[in-house]
Amino acid sequence: MTPADLSRTVLHAVRRAVEADELRAAVPATAGVRVPPRPGCGDYATGIALRLAKDSGRPARDVAEVLRRRLAREPGIARVEIAGPGFLNITLDGPHHGRLVREALASRAQSEPLPLRPPDALVRRLGPDAARWSLLCPPGLDRDLLLVQRESNPLFRVRYAHSRCRALLRNARDLGFGPEVEEAYGDGDAPLLTVLADHPRIAAARDPERLARALERLADAFLRWQTTCTPLPRGDEKPSVVHRARLALADATGTVLADGLHQLGITAPAHL
């Protein structure tokens, strides 16, 4: 289930609740589904119950409970939990993860570059890649930072994460195994999978600034993930289904990072 699919599912649940007279409110045009800001809060979250509470005259948590019961019965949804004043945290069924990884791998080099044309003087100062990225930086960022290979440089983090993905594949090949998409993903993989799932919607919008921020989030999620969920066996350990599945996740992440950089007209070196 993609974010767009889930948004439609949430709106359908609202519409059915209104038709059944469980809620008295106007059905909104959008559901406002997003990736939660913190791990462990489900795959997606929506604050639609808070928006409906004002029209319905009921507490937001009561509205959320009506929607929770309906959403929990929907195919593809594993569980729905109410958080805070009435947010709905939605966890999708695990089997969607394998499809998500396959779709990410299939995205390889399918996107056309976006028109980013930095001034010639900026290209001479920073080089073509950093000059393009500098056009997308938040106000106040020192552009000269983009010339330094350190964690505070967002372009470096994105390209470094991509190079780490490729390094994992090379190291696995040296150990005699490769990536295989499976459904063997656990709780430790969920934060990276969640960010990866949100990427197609952002890439399709063809908004360079949103794409750059999405690449940063994906790179940061991958760099955190690789420290706890390495896809490579340790010591005398033999490669398992989990190792191969996680290697496929790393491959998918690297593919999406490379494709996003390609959209921005920026190179994605395999070695840094």
Secondary structure, 3 states (H helix, E strand, C coil): CCHHHHHHHHHHHHHHHHHCCCCCCCCCCCCCEECCCCCCCCCEEECHHHHHHHHHCCCHHHHHHHHHHHHHCCCCEEEEEEECCCEEEEEECCCHHHHHHHHHHHCCCCCCCCCCCCCHHHHHHHCHHHHHHHCCCCCCCCHHHHHCCCCCCHHHHHHHHHHHHHHHHHHHHHCCCCCCCCCCCCHHHHHHHHHHHHHHHHHHHCCHHHHHHHHHHHHHHHHHHHHHCCCCCCCCCCCCHHHHHHHHHHHHHHHHHHHHHHHCCCCCCCCC
